[in-house]
Amino acid sequence: MEDSVEQILKSVKTVAIIGCSANKYRTSYHIANYLKENGIRIIPINPNYDEVLGVPCYPSIDKIPSDQTVDVVDIFRDSEHTADMVREIIDWSEKTGQKPLIWTQLAVSSEEAKSLAEETGFSYVENECMMVQHDRVVGKAS
């Protein structure tokens, strides 16, 4: 699994960020900014904003335009909501045919979310900071 995650991190082009905040003091803002500054297209998902970091923000994953490919969905929601987020990703996947890596930040995962993802064939990363892991992998590659 680690090899496939490293490959994804080396080749990732687009990350949908559920719970992305426009508040510069929030972790999701910093990670979205890091990804954007490293040439990765971000798709913020948060019903509270029209845009984050100058990028259109969607209220839910199913509102992402169908012509947009998503490599990773990074979840920034409390663990009590993670299973519902995974259900939304599964529903969206069935409509679009896309099967992105599901990434849960530190202390965001739940056993139910992980089981749902794995039962439906999604790769699932838990309790890892995408920014830290991307920097580690990209730094190793250069």
C-alpha positions in Angstrom: 0.0 0.0 0.0 2.8 2.4 0.9 4.3 2.1 -2.6 1.0 2.9 -4.3 0.4 5.9 -2.0 3.9 7.2 -2.8 3.2 6.8 -6.5 -0.1 8.7 -6.1 1.7 11.5 -4.2 4.4 11.7 -7.0 1.8 12.0 -9.7 -1.2 13.7 -8.1 -2.6 16.5 -10.2 -5.9 17.3 -8.4 -7.0 17.0 -4.8 -10.6 17.7 -3.6 -10.5 19.0 -0.1 -13.6 18.3 2.0 -13.9 20.8 4.8 -11.4 23.2 3.2 -11.4 26.5 5.0 -10.8 30.1 3.8 -9.6 30.9 7.4 -5.8 31.2 7.1 -5.5 30.0 10.7 -7.0 26.6 9.9 -4.9 23.5 9.0 -7.0 22.8 5.9 -6.2 26.3 4.5 -2.4 25.7 5.0 -2.5 22.3 3.3 -4.6 23.6 0.4 -2.2 26.5 0.0 0.8 24.1 0.1 -0.7 21.8 -2.5 -1.6 24.8 -4.8 1.9 26.3 -4.4 3.3 22.9 -5.4 1.4 22.8 -8.7 -1.5 20.6 -7.6 -5.0 21.7 -8.5 -7.2 22.0 -5.5 -11.0 21.7 -5.4 -12.2 23.1 -2.1 -15.4 21.6 -0.8 -17.2 23.5 1.9 -20.8 24.8 1.9 -19.7 28.0 3.8 -17.6 29.5 1.1 -17.9 30.5 -2.6 -14.1 30.3 -3.0 -10.9 29.4 -1.1 -7.5 30.7 -2.2 -9.0 32.2 -5.3 -10.5 28.8 -6.4 -14.2 28.1 -6.7 -15.5 26.2 -3.7 -18.3 23.6 -4.0 -20.9 22.8 -1.3 -20.4 19.1 -1.6 -18.4 16.6 -3.7 -21.4 15.8 -5.9 -21.4 19.4 -7.1 -17.9 19.1 -8.7 -18.4 19.5 -12.4 -18.4 16.0 -14.1 -15.5 16.9 -16.5 -13.1 17.3 -13.5 -10.9 14.4 -12.6 -10.0 13.9 -8.9 -6.9 11.9 -7.9 -7.3 12.3 -4.1 -10.1 13.3 -1.7 -8.6 14.8 1.4 -11.0 14.9 4.4 -10.9 17.7 7.0 -14.0 16.9 9.1 -14.4 15.7 12.6 -14.2 11.9 12.8 -17.9 11.7 13.7 -18.6 12.9 10.1 -16.0 10.9 8.2 -18.2 7.9 7.5 -20.8 10.1 6.0 -18.1 11.8 3.8 -17.0 8.4 2.6 -20.6 7.5 1.7 -20.8 10.7 -0.3 -17.5 9.9 -2.1 -18.9 6.4 -2.8 -22.1 7.8 -4.3 -20.1 10.4 -6.3 -17.8 7.6 -7.5 -20.7 5.5 -8.8 -22.0 8.5 -10.8 -18.6 9.6 -12.2 -16.7 6.3 -12.5 -13.8 7.9 -10.6 -12.1 6.1 -7.7 -9.8 8.6 -6.0 -7.6 7.8 -3.0 -9.4 8.7 0.2 -7.1 10.6 2.5 -8.0 11.3 6.2 -5.9 13.8 8.1 -4.7 13.3 11.6 -7.4 12.2 14.1 -10.1 12.4 11.3 -10.6 8.7 10.5 -13.1 6.3 12.0 -13.3 2.5 11.8 -16.7 2.8 10.1 -15.2 5.2 7.4 -12.2 2.9 6.9 -14.4 -0.2 6.6 -16.8 1.5 4.1 -13.9 2.6 1.9 -12.1 -0.7 1.9 -15.4 -2.7 1.4 -16.0 -0.6 -1.8 -12.5 -1.0 -3.1 -11.1 2.5 -2.3 -7.5 3.0 -1.2 -7.7 4.7 2.2 -5.0 6.6 4.1 -5.7 7.4 7.8 -4.0 9.6 10.4 -1.5 11.2 8.0 -0.9 14.7 7.0 -0.9 15.0 3.2 1.4 18.0 3.2 4.0 16.2 5.3 3.8 13.0 3.2 3.9 14.9 -0.1 6.9 16.9 1.0 8.6 13.7 2.1 8.0 11.8 -1.1 8.7 14.8 -3.5 11.8 15.7 -1.5 13.0 12.1 -1.9 12.3 12.2 -5.6 14.4 15.3 -6.3 
